[in-house]
């Protein structure tokens, strides 16, 4: 869990993770989400690799594009963890 939280600690990665999780169809390619962040496309790709390596995203190549999707189990475990923090009165 620490690896996942560390990956999401970066504001750009958190923004990308959120964009993919809320994207229509539950998946997105770099071209779908790179306009919403203030970093270059290669930097977006690097951040997505970090999220994938942390087990938060899966990737699938389709022709010349790579599509990313949130791992449902990772999202569920983060929800459980954050829910526990809220119940315990922990705030950021």
C-alpha positions as a Markdown table, in Angstrom:
| # | Residue | x | y | z |
|---|---|---|---|---|
| 1 | Unk | 0.0 | 0.0 | 0.0 |
| 2 | Unk | 2.9 | 2.4 | 0.7 |
| 3 | Unk | 4.1 | 2.1 | -2.9 |
| 4 | Unk | 0.6 | 3.1 | -4.1 |
| 5 | Unk | 0.4 | 6.0 | -1.8 |
| 6 | Unk | 3.8 | 7.2 | -2.7 |
| 7 | Unk | 2.9 | 7.1 | -6.4 |
| 8 | Unk | -0.2 | 9.1 | -5.7 |
| 9 | Unk | 1.6 | 11.7 | -3.5 |
| 10 | Unk | 2.7 | 13.5 | -6.6 |
| 11 | Unk | 0.0 | 16.1 | -7.6 |
| 12 | Unk | 0.4 | 15.4 | -11.3 |
| 13 | Unk | 0.0 | 11.6 | -10.8 |
| 14 | Unk | -3.0 | 12.1 | -8.6 |
| 15 | Unk | -4.6 | 14.3 | -11.3 |
| 16 | Unk | -3.9 | 11.7 | -14.0 |
| 17 | Unk | -5.2 | 8.9 | -11.9 |
| 18 | Unk | -8.4 | 10.8 | -11.2 |
| 19 | Unk | -8.8 | 11.7 | -14.9 |
| 20 | Unk | -8.5 | 8.1 | -15.9 |
| 21 | Unk | -10.8 | 6.8 | -13.2 |
| 22 | Unk | -13.5 | 9.3 | -14.2 |
| 23 | Unk | -13.0 | 9.1 | -18.0 |
| 24 | Unk | -15.8 | 7.7 | -20.1 |
| 25 | Unk | -15.4 | 4.0 | -20.4 |
| 26 | Unk | -13.0 | 3.8 | -17.5 |
| 27 | Unk | -9.9 | 4.0 | -19.7 |
| 28 | Unk | -7.9 | 6.7 | -21.5 |
| 29 | Unk | -4.9 | 7.2 | -23.6 |
| 30 | Unk | -2.3 | 9.9 | -23.2 |
| 31 | Unk | -3.9 | 11.9 | -25.9 |
| 32 | Unk | -7.2 | 11.9 | -23.9 |
| 33 | Unk | -5.7 | 13.3 | -20.6 |
| 34 | Unk | -2.5 | 15.2 | -21.5 |
| 35 | Unk | -4.4 | 18.5 | -22.2 |
| 36 | Unk | -5.6 | 18.6 | -18.6 |
| 37 | Unk | -2.1 | 18.8 | -17.0 |
| 38 | Unk | 0.6 | 21.4 | -17.2 |
| 39 | Unk | 3.4 | 19.0 | -18.2 |
| 40 | Unk | 4.6 | 17.7 | -21.6 |
| 41 | Unk | 3.3 | 14.5 | -23.1 |
| 42 | Unk | 6.6 | 12.6 | -22.4 |
| 43 | Unk | 6.3 | 13.6 | -18.8 |
| 44 | Unk | 2.7 | 12.4 | -18.7 |
| 45 | Unk | 3.8 | 9.1 | -20.1 |
| 46 | Unk | 6.5 | 8.9 | -17.4 |
| 47 | Unk | 3.9 | 9.5 | -14.6 |
| 48 | Unk | 1.6 | 6.9 | -16.1 |
| 49 | Unk | 4.4 | 4.4 | -16.0 |
| 50 | Unk | 5.0 | 5.1 | -12.3 |
| 51 | Unk | 1.3 | 4.6 | -11.6 |
| 52 | Unk | 1.3 | 1.4 | -13.6 |
| 53 | Unk | 4.5 | 0.1 | -11.8 |
| 54 | Unk | 2.8 | 0.8 | -8.5 |
| 55 | Unk | -0.1 | -1.4 | -9.5 |
| 56 | Unk | -2.6 | 1.4 | -9.8 |
| 57 | Unk | -3.1 | 1.2 | -13.6 |
| 58 | Unk | -3.1 | -1.4 | -16.3 |
| 59 | Unk | -2.0 | -0.6 | -19.9 |
| 60 | Unk | -2.9 | -2.1 | -23.2 |
| 61 | Unk | -1.4 | -1.1 | -26.6 |
| 62 | Unk | -3.8 | -0.6 | -29.4 |
| 63 | Unk | -2.1 | 0.3 | -32.7 |
| 64 | Unk | 0.0 | 3.3 | -31.9 |
| 65 | Unk | -1.8 | 4.2 | -28.7 |
| 66 | Unk | -1.5 | 2.9 | -25.2 |
| 67 | Unk | -4.7 | 2.9 | -23.2 |
| 68 | Unk | -4.6 | 3.0 | -19.4 |
| 69 | Unk | -7.3 | 1.8 | -16.9 |
| 70 | Unk | -7.5 | 2.0 | -13.1 |
| 71 | Unk | -7.1 | -1.4 | -11.4 |
| 72 | Unk | -10.4 | -1.9 | -9.6 |
| 73 | Unk | -8.9 | -3.7 | -6.7 |
| 74 | Unk | -6.4 | -0.8 | -6.2 |
| 75 | Unk | -9.2 | 1.7 | -6.2 |
| 76 | Unk | -11.2 | -0.3 | -3.7 |
| 77 | Unk | -8.3 | -0.7 | -1.3 |
| 78 | Unk | -7.6 | 3.0 | -1.4 |
| 79 | Unk | -11.3 | 3.6 | -0.7 |
| 80 | Unk | -11.2 | 1.3 | 2.3 |
| 81 | Unk | -8.0 | 3.0 | 3.6 |
| 82 | Unk | -9.4 | 6.5 | 3.2 |
| 83 | Unk | -12.7 | 5.4 | 4.7 |
| 84 | Unk | -10.9 | 4.1 | 7.7 |
| 85 | Unk | -9.0 | 7.4 | 8.0 |
| 86 | Unk | -12.3 | 9.4 | 7.9 |
| 87 | Unk | -13.9 | 7.2 | 10.5 |
| 88 | Unk | -10.9 | 7.7 | 12.8 |
| 89 | Unk | -11.1 | 11.5 | 12.4 |
| 90 | Unk | -7.8 | 11.7 | 10.5 |
| 91 | Unk | -7.6 | 14.8 | 8.2 |
| 92 | Unk | -4.9 | 16.0 | 5.8 |
